[in-house]
């Protein structure tokens, strides 16, 4: 569940900033398949990955962090 929330947030911000999966994966230094697995919620992103995503997208980690909807 947590992985899905991270993946949706990362994908939404990536698209909002105009990145394709290919260009974003290249900037992150990961393969498109790794980025795809994270965006689909099949892989939990590491803290360093999350920091890199936020840095490249020029947003804060707080903005990227999924909100609790309990």
Biopython code that builds the backbone (N, CA, C, O; Angstrom):
import numpy as np
from Bio.PDB.StructureBuilder import StructureBuilder

atoms = [
    (1, "UNK", "N", (0.834, -1.197, 0.000)),
    (1, "UNK", "CA", (0.000, 0.000, 0.000)),
    (1, "UNK", "C", (0.871, 1.250, 0.000)),
    (1, "UNK", "O", (0.639, 2.166, -0.789)),
    (2, "UNK", "N", (1.853, 1.295, 0.861)),
    (2, "UNK", "CA", (2.733, 2.470, 0.936)),
    (2, "UNK", "C", (3.487, 2.670, -0.381)),
    (2, "UNK", "O", (3.652, 3.798, -0.844)),
    (3, "UNK", "N", (3.937, 1.573, -0.973)),
    (3, "UNK", "CA", (4.662, 1.671, -2.242)),
    (3, "UNK", "C", (3.768, 2.262, -3.331)),
    (3, "UNK", "O", (4.226, 3.058, -4.151)),
    (4, "UNK", "N", (2.489, 1.871, -3.337)),
    (4, "UNK", "CA", (1.555, 2.407, -4.334)),
    (4, "UNK", "C", (1.389, 3.912, -4.176)),
    (4, "UNK", "O", (1.344, 4.644, -5.165)),
    (5, "UNK", "N", (1.298, 4.371, -2.940)),
    (5, "UNK", "CA", (1.122, 5.811, -2.691)),
    (5, "UNK", "C", (2.339, 6.587, -3.178)),
    (5, "UNK", "O", (2.196, 7.624, -3.826)),
    (6, "UNK", "N", (3.538, 6.090, -2.870)),
    (6, "UNK", "CA", (4.757, 6.760, -3.340)),
    (6, "UNK", "C", (4.783, 6.779, -4.859)),
    (6, "UNK", "O", (5.081, 7.804, -5.473)),
    (7, "UNK", "N", (4.470, 5.640, -5.459)),
    (7, "UNK", "CA", (4.507, 5.543, -6.915)),
    (7, "UNK", "C", (3.564, 6.519, -7.588)),
    (7, "UNK", "O", (3.934, 7.179, -8.560)),
    (8, "UNK", "N", (2.343, 6.613, -7.072)),
    (8, "UNK", "CA", (1.369, 7.551, -7.655)),
    (8, "UNK", "C", (1.845, 8.989, -7.529)),
    (8, "UNK", "O", (1.695, 9.777, -8.463)),
    (9, "UNK", "N", (2.417, 9.336, -6.384)),
    (9, "UNK", "CA", (2.896, 10.703, -6.172)),
    (9, "UNK", "C", (4.058, 11.027, -7.110)),
    (9, "UNK", "O", (4.088, 12.090, -7.730)),
    (10, "UNK", "N", (5.006, 10.108, -7.207)),
    (10, "UNK", "CA", (6.164, 10.321, -8.075)),
    (10, "UNK", "C", (5.712, 10.471, -9.524)),
    (10, "UNK", "O", (6.163, 11.377, -10.225)),
    (11, "UNK", "N", (4.823, 9.587, -9.976)),
    (11, "UNK", "CA", (4.333, 9.658, -11.357)),
    (11, "UNK", "C", (3.591, 10.977, -11.609)),
    (11, "UNK", "O", (3.790, 11.613, -12.645)),
    (12, "UNK", "N", (2.748, 11.380, -10.675)),
    (12, "UNK", "CA", (1.972, 12.613, -10.850)),
    (12, "UNK", "C", (2.885, 13.836, -10.960)),
    (12, "UNK", "O", (2.699, 14.679, -11.838)),
    (13, "UNK", "N", (3.871, 13.928, -10.064)),
    (13, "UNK", "CA", (4.783, 15.074, -10.115)),
    (13, "UNK", "C", (5.677, 15.024, -11.348)),
    (13, "UNK", "O", (5.987, 16.063, -11.930)),
    (14, "UNK", "N", (6.095, 13.820, -11.751)),
    (14, "UNK", "CA", (6.917, 13.687, -12.961)),
    (14, "UNK", "C", (6.154, 14.229, -14.165)),
    (14, "UNK", "O", (6.696, 15.005, -14.953)),
    (15, "UNK", "N", (4.904, 13.819, -14.303)),
    (15, "UNK", "CA", (4.094, 14.276, -15.436)),
    (15, "UNK", "C", (3.820, 15.774, -15.347)),
    (15, "UNK", "O", (3.857, 16.480, -16.355)),
    (16, "UNK", "N", (3.547, 16.251, -14.141)),
    (16, "UNK", "CA", (3.281, 17.670, -13.947)),
    (16, "UNK", "C", (4.468, 18.522, -14.395)),
    (16, "UNK", "O", (4.290, 19.614, -14.934)),
    (17, "UNK", "N", (5.675, 18.013, -14.168)),
    (17, "UNK", "CA", (6.883, 18.749, -14.545)),
    (17, "UNK", "C", (7.316, 18.478, -15.988)),
    (17, "UNK", "O", (8.331, 19.006, -16.441)),
    (18, "UNK", "N", (6.546, 17.654, -16.711)),
    (18, "UNK", "CA", (6.797, 17.456, -18.135)),
    (18, "UNK", "C", (7.842, 16.412, -18.490)),
    (18, "UNK", "O", (8.349, 16.410, -19.612)),
    (19, "UNK", "N", (8.173, 15.530, -17.567)),
    (19, "UNK", "CA", (9.157, 14.482, -17.845)),
    (19, "UNK", "C", (8.481, 13.235, -18.401)),
    (19, "UNK", "O", (7.384, 12.870, -17.977)),
    (20, "UNK", "N", (9.145, 12.587, -19.354)),
    (20, "UNK", "CA", (8.750, 11.238, -19.750)),
    (20, "UNK", "C", (9.423, 10.280, -18.775)),
    (20, "UNK", "O", (10.342, 10.662, -18.050)),
    (21, "UNK", "N", (8.960, 9.042, -18.763)),
    (21, "UNK", "CA", (9.630, 8.050, -17.916)),
    (21, "UNK", "C", (11.089, 7.905, -18.325)),
    (21, "UNK", "O", (11.971, 7.787, -17.475)),
    (22, "UNK", "N", (11.335, 7.914, -19.620)),
    (22, "UNK", "CA", (12.697, 7.715, -20.124)),
    (22, "UNK", "C", (13.629, 8.838, -19.687)),
    (22, "UNK", "O", (14.728, 8.583, -19.193)),
    (23, "UNK", "N", (13.190, 10.081, -19.868)),
    (23, "UNK", "CA", (14.071, 11.200, -19.513)),
    (23, "UNK", "C", (14.254, 11.306, -18.004)),
    (23, "UNK", "O", (15.336, 11.650, -17.530)),
    (24, "UNK", "N", (13.200, 11.010, -17.253)),
    (24, "UNK", "CA", (13.292, 11.101, -15.799)),
    (24, "UNK", "C", (14.200, 10.006, -15.249)),
    (24, "UNK", "O", (15.021, 10.254, -14.366)),
    (25, "UNK", "N", (14.046, 8.790, -15.779)),
    (25, "UNK", "CA", (14.904, 7.684, -15.343)),
    (25, "UNK", "C", (16.368, 8.008, -15.623)),
    (25, "UNK", "O", (17.239, 7.734, -14.797)),
    (26, "UNK", "N", (16.635, 8.592, -16.789)),
    (26, "UNK", "CA", (18.013, 8.955, -17.144)),
    (26, "UNK", "C", (18.568, 9.975, -16.152)),
    (26, "UNK", "O", (19.695, 9.830, -15.678)),
    (27, "UNK", "N", (17.784, 11.004, -15.838)),
    (27, "UNK", "CA", (18.239, 12.017, -14.883)),
    (27, "UNK", "C", (18.463, 11.433, -13.485)),
    (27, "UNK", "O", (19.348, 11.875, -12.752)),
    (28, "UNK", "N", (17.647, 10.432, -13.126)),
    (28, "UNK", "CA", (17.788, 9.789, -11.818)),
    (28, "UNK", "C", (18.939, 8.780, -11.786)),
    (28, "UNK", "O", (19.418, 8.405, -10.716)),
    (29, "UNK", "N", (19.372, 8.350, -12.962)),
    (29, "UNK", "CA", (20.434, 7.350, -13.028)),
    (29, "UNK", "C", (19.939, 5.941, -12.757)),
    (29, "UNK", "O", (20.677, 5.098, -12.246)),
    (30, "UNK", "N", (18.666, 5.690, -13.110)),
    (30, "UNK", "CA", (18.103, 4.346, -12.964)),
    (30, "UNK", "C", (17.518, 3.924, -14.303)),
    (30, "UNK", "O", (17.348, 4.745, -15.204)),
    (31, "UNK", "N", (17.215, 2.644, -14.426)),
    (31, "UNK", "CA", (16.602, 2.165, -15.657)),
    (31, "UNK", "C", (15.121, 2.535, -15.676)),
    (31, "UNK", "O", (14.514, 2.793, -14.636)),
    (32, "UNK", "N", (14.564, 2.554, -16.867)),
    (32, "UNK", "CA", (13.131, 2.826, -17.012)),
    (32, "UNK", "C", (12.330, 1.750, -16.289)),
    (32, "UNK", "O", (11.278, 2.040, -15.720)),
    (33, "UNK", "N", (12.815, 0.517, -16.305)),
    (33, "UNK", "CA", (12.073, -0.557, -15.641)),
    (33, "UNK", "C", (12.024, -0.354, -14.128)),
    (33, "UNK", "O", (11.000, -0.632, -13.504)),
    (34, "UNK", "N", (13.110, 0.124, -13.532)),
    (34, "UNK", "CA", (13.107, 0.406, -12.090)),
    (34, "UNK", "C", (12.123, 1.532, -11.779)),
    (34, "UNK", "O", (11.324, 1.418, -10.850)),
    (35, "UNK", "N", (12.177, 2.609, -12.546)),
    (35, "UNK", "CA", (11.244, 3.715, -12.335)),
    (35, "UNK", "C", (9.807, 3.237, -12.508)),
    (35, "UNK", "O", (8.931, 3.601, -11.723)),
    (36, "UNK", "N", (9.563, 2.427, -13.526)),
    (36, "UNK", "CA", (8.220, 1.889, -13.756)),
    (36, "UNK", "C", (7.732, 1.043, -12.600)),
    (36, "UNK", "O", (6.569, 1.144, -12.207)),
    (37, "UNK", "N", (8.599, 0.209, -12.049)),
    (37, "UNK", "CA", (8.216, -0.618, -10.901)),
    (37, "UNK", "C", (7.845, 0.246, -9.706)),
    (37, "UNK", "O", (6.890, -0.056, -8.990)),
    (38, "UNK", "N", (8.597, 1.321, -9.489)),
    (38, "UNK", "CA", (8.295, 2.224, -8.383)),
    (38, "UNK", "C", (6.975, 2.937, -8.631)),
    (38, "UNK", "O", (6.142, 3.030, -7.729)),
    (39, "UNK", "N", (6.776, 3.441, -9.839)),
    (39, "UNK", "CA", (5.542, 4.163, -10.147)),
    (39, "UNK", "C", (4.307, 3.268, -10.074)),
    (39, "UNK", "O", (3.224, 3.743, -9.731)),
    (40, "UNK", "N", (4.452, 1.987, -10.389)),
    (40, "UNK", "CA", (3.329, 1.048, -10.305)),
    (40, "UNK", "C", (3.111, 0.521, -8.889)),
    (40, "UNK", "O", (2.123, -0.167, -8.630)),
    (41, "UNK", "N", (4.022, 0.836, -7.976)),
    (41, "UNK", "CA", (3.875, 0.372, -6.600)),
    (41, "UNK", "C", (4.413, -1.016, -6.354)),
    (41, "UNK", "O", (4.099, -1.626, -5.332)),
    (42, "UNK", "N", (5.221, -1.533, -7.271)),
    (42, "UNK", "CA", (5.805, -2.860, -7.110)),
    (42, "UNK", "C", (7.134, -2.833, -6.370)),
    (42, "UNK", "O", (7.670, -3.880, -6.009)),
    (43, "UNK", "N", (7.659, -1.647, -6.148)),
    (43, "UNK", "CA", (8.950, -1.491, -5.469)),
    (43, "UNK", "C", (8.879, -0.247, -4.600)),
    (43, "UNK", "O", (8.403, 0.801, -5.038)),
    (44, "UNK", "N", (9.356, -0.368, -3.369)),
    (44, "UNK", "CA", (9.368, 0.774, -2.453)),
    (44, "UNK", "C", (10.624, 1.602, -2.718)),
    (44, "UNK", "O", (11.730, 1.062, -2.714)),
    (45, "UNK", "N", (10.465, 2.914, -2.948)),
    (45, "UNK", "CA", (11.647, 3.742, -3.196)),
    (45, "UNK", "C", (12.471, 3.929, -1.925)),
    (45, "UNK", "O", (11.923, 4.010, -0.826)),
    (46, "UNK", "N", (13.788, 3.996, -2.084)),
    (46, "UNK", "CA", (14.670, 4.244, -0.944)),
    (46, "UNK", "C", (14.631, 5.731, -0.588)),
    (46, "UNK", "O", (14.153, 6.559, -1.363)),
    (47, "UNK", "N", (15.137, 6.045, 0.586)),
    (47, "UNK", "CA", (15.187, 7.448, 1.001)),
    (47, "UNK", "C", (16.030, 8.279, 0.040)),
    (47, "UNK", "O", (15.668, 9.409, -0.287)),
    (48, "UNK", "N", (17.153, 7.725, -0.413)),
    (48, "UNK", "CA", (18.011, 8.483, -1.328)),
    (48, "UNK", "C", (17.332, 8.672, -2.684)),
    (48, "UNK", "O", (17.506, 9.711, -3.322)),
    (49, "UNK", "N", (16.563, 7.683, -3.128)),
    (49, "UNK", "CA", (15.818, 7.815, -4.380)),
    (49, "UNK", "C", (14.791, 8.937, -4.254)),
    (49, "UNK", "O", (14.660, 9.767, -5.152)),
    (50, "UNK", "N", (14.068, 8.959, -3.143)),
    (50, "UNK", "CA", (13.054, 9.991, -2.909)),
    (50, "UNK", "C", (13.696, 11.371, -2.892)),
    (50, "UNK", "O", (13.150, 12.320, -3.454)),
    (51, "UNK", "N", (14.849, 11.484, -2.252)),
    (51, "UNK", "CA", (15.550, 12.774, -2.212)),
    (51, "UNK", "C", (15.954, 13.206, -3.618)),
    (51, "UNK", "O", (15.795, 14.372, -3.978)),
    (52, "UNK", "N", (16.475, 12.275, -4.413)),
    (52, "UNK", "CA", (16.858, 12.592, -5.795)),
    (52, "UNK", "C", (15.656, 13.027, -6.622)),
    (52, "UNK", "O", (15.748, 13.975, -7.403)),
    (53, "UNK", "N", (14.531, 12.342, -6.455)),
    (53, "UNK", "CA", (13.309, 12.713, -7.180)),
    (53, "UNK", "C", (12.924, 14.146, -6.839)),
    (53, "UNK", "O", (12.668, 14.958, -7.728)),
    (54, "UNK", "N", (12.887, 14.449, -5.552)),
    (54, "UNK", "CA", (12.504, 15.799, -5.118)),
    (54, "UNK", "C", (13.477, 16.840, -5.661)),
    (54, "UNK", "O", (13.054, 17.901, -6.120)),
    (55, "UNK", "N", (14.767, 16.550, -5.614)),
    (55, "UNK", "CA", (15.769, 17.496, -6.112)),
    (55, "UNK", "C", (15.603, 17.760, -7.610)),
    (55, "UNK", "O", (15.622, 18.910, -8.048)),
    (56, "UNK", "N", (15.443, 16.708, -8.380)),
    (56, "UNK", "CA", (15.323, 16.860, -9.832)),
    (56, "UNK", "C", (14.032, 17.595, -10.203)),
    (56, "UNK", "O", (14.021, 18.409, -11.127)),
    (57, "UNK", "N", (12.957, 17.308, -9.486)),
    (57, "UNK", "CA", (11.685, 17.952, -9.780)),
    (57, "UNK", "C", (11.564, 19.340, -9.145)),
    (57, "UNK", "O", (10.584, 20.053, -9.364)),
    (58, "UNK", "N", (12.562, 19.704, -8.365)),
    (58, "UNK", "CA", (12.581, 21.009, -7.699)),
    (58, "UNK", "C", (11.364, 21.198, -6.784)),
    (58, "UNK", "O", (10.711, 22.242, -6.780)),
    (59, "UNK", "N", (11.088, 20.133, -6.003)),
    (59, "UNK", "CA", (10.041, 20.178, -4.986)),
    (59, "UNK", "C", (10.630, 19.683, -3.674)),
    (59, "UNK", "O", (11.725, 19.120, -3.649)),
    (60, "UNK", "N", (9.907, 19.893, -2.595)),
    (60, "UNK", "CA", (10.393, 19.411, -1.301)),
    (60, "UNK", "C", (9.966, 17.958, -1.101)),
    (60, "UNK", "O", (9.017, 17.480, -1.723)),
    (61, "UNK", "N", (10.680, 17.277, -0.231)),
    (61, "UNK", "CA", (10.310, 15.908, 0.119)),
    (61, "UNK", "C", (8.925, 15.914, 0.771)),
    (61, "UNK", "O", (8.153, 14.974, 0.584)),
    (62, "UNK", "N", (8.606, 16.946, 1.521)),
    (62, "UNK", "CA", (7.292, 17.066, 2.162)),
    (62, "UNK", "C", (6.194, 17.109, 1.105)),
    (62, "UNK", "O", (5.157, 16.467, 1.272)),
    (63, "UNK", "N", (6.404, 17.859, 0.017)),
    (63, "UNK", "CA", (5.410, 17.917, -1.063)),
    (63, "UNK", "C", (5.206, 16.547, -1.706)),
    (63, "UNK", "O", (4.092, 16.178, -2.080)),
    (64, "UNK", "N", (6.305, 15.803, -1.826)),
    (64, "UNK", "CA", (6.268, 14.504, -2.490)),
    (64, "UNK", "C", (5.674, 13.415, -1.602)),
    (64, "UNK", "O", (5.103, 12.447, -2.104)),
    (65, "UNK", "N", (5.805, 13.567, -0.297)),
    (65, "UNK", "CA", (5.372, 12.530, 0.646)),
    (65, "UNK", "C", (3.855, 12.321, 0.579)),
    (65, "UNK", "O", (3.091, 13.283, 0.656)),
    (66, "UNK", "N", (3.421, 11.059, 0.436)),
    (66, "UNK", "CA", (1.982, 10.780, 0.405)),
    (66, "UNK", "C", (1.305, 11.210, 1.713)),
    (66, "UNK", "O", (1.857, 11.056, 2.803)),
    (67, "UNK", "N", (0.130, 11.737, 1.570)),
    (67, "UNK", "CA", (-0.638, 12.165, 2.736)),
    (67, "UNK", "C", (-1.379, 10.979, 3.321)),
    (67, "UNK", "O", (-1.843, 10.113, 2.579)),
    (68, "UNK", "N", (-1.496, 10.926, 4.637)),
    (68, "UNK", "CA", (-2.276, 9.880, 5.292)),
    (68, "UNK", "C", (-3.754, 10.219, 5.150)),
    (68, "UNK", "O", (-4.187, 11.319, 5.494)),
    (69, "UNK", "N", (-4.512, 9.275, 4.647)),
    (69, "UNK", "CA", (-5.946, 9.500, 4.443)),
    (69, "UNK", "C", (-6.774, 8.571, 5.322)),
    (69, "UNK", "O", (-7.798, 8.042, 4.887)),
    (70, "UNK", "N", (-6.331, 8.375, 6.549)),
    (70, "UNK", "CA", (-7.053, 7.471, 7.462)),
    (70, "UNK", "C", (-8.182, 8.185, 8.133)),
    (70, "UNK", "O", (-8.901, 7.587, 8.934)),
]
sb = StructureBuilder()
sb.init_structure("model")
sb.init_model(0)
sb.init_chain("A")
sb.init_seg("    ")
for serial, (resi, resn, name, xyz) in enumerate(atoms, 1):
    if name == "N":
        sb.init_residue(resn, " ", resi, " ")
    sb.init_atom(name, np.array(xyz, "f"), 0.0, 1.0, " ", f" {name:<3s}", serial, name[0])
structure = sb.get_structure()
